[in-house]
Amino acid sequence: MEPMSSSETATKTAVKMPVIFAAHGAPVLLDDAPWMGELAAWAKAMPRPKSILMVSAHWEKRPATLGATKPVPLVYDFFGFPERYYQTRYAAPGAPELASRVRDLLRQKDIDVTDEPSRGLDHGAYVPLVAMYPAADVPVLQISMPGLDAQKLVALGKALAPLRDEGVLVFGSGFLTHNMRYAFRPGIPEWAREFDSWAAGALSRLDLDALIDFKKRAPAAETALPTWEHYAPLLVAAGALGGDRPPVSFPITGFWMDGAFTRRSVQFG
């Protein structure tokens, strides 16, 4: 009898994980106690992951690129904030075994992959993690989005689908709506409600075709997402279901900055 591979061993001993997409806020989320509490409660309600593979709206690089596999400084990819936000630390353990597994999975699907070993977690990655896993004791690996081709983002997710059975939390981080021109205007605009409602329906049905073709199918798509890098991690997360159709839930809903952003976050499974 042949010995089991490391991935087979992991599958035998790991809990199957959900896949998630979180509205990641901004550095100021760290001072938003209610929202931080919602994120913390969400993490506690899920199985504890063996490790986390993070896909943030704030890292787009071709080909798919793996970040640091050991603790390195965070990427403070924002400007003009109070100094205290640049003092945030999140020294999660690296995930070299996960990096090796991701490389294997992507190469099996002929998806190019490379490494950037000095690249730390950006704010789209570490801000929600500070709330959800504040002890920074879960290994984290960040992978870039290899461009904004919807089909390729879904294909990337599908290649990563086996990780669910190995105790890995595939974590997309962005926003379902993202329009800075409307930030702090009073009242929640109708376009935000319409797009958020459409997205909730498409996600509940697991209508991947609609999610991919959102520019044509969703109401007010151009206003909700003048650029769509913040929506893109959702497609990786949906692809990571690998064809499964688990229950879909929305642990966090509502709007932020008077409706410029929906806080809707998604759990698949």
PyMOL commands that set and color helices and strands:
alter all, ss='L'
color gray80, all
select helices_A, chain A and resi 6-13+27-31+33-45+83-87+96-108+123-132+150-166+180-182+190-204+208-212+214-217+221-224+232-239+257-259
alter helices_A, ss='H'
color red, helices_A
select strands_A, chain A and resi 19-23+51-56+64-66+113-115+140-142+168-174+248-252+255-256+261-262+265-268
alter strands_A, ss='S'
color yellow, strands_A
deselect
rebuild
show_as cartoon
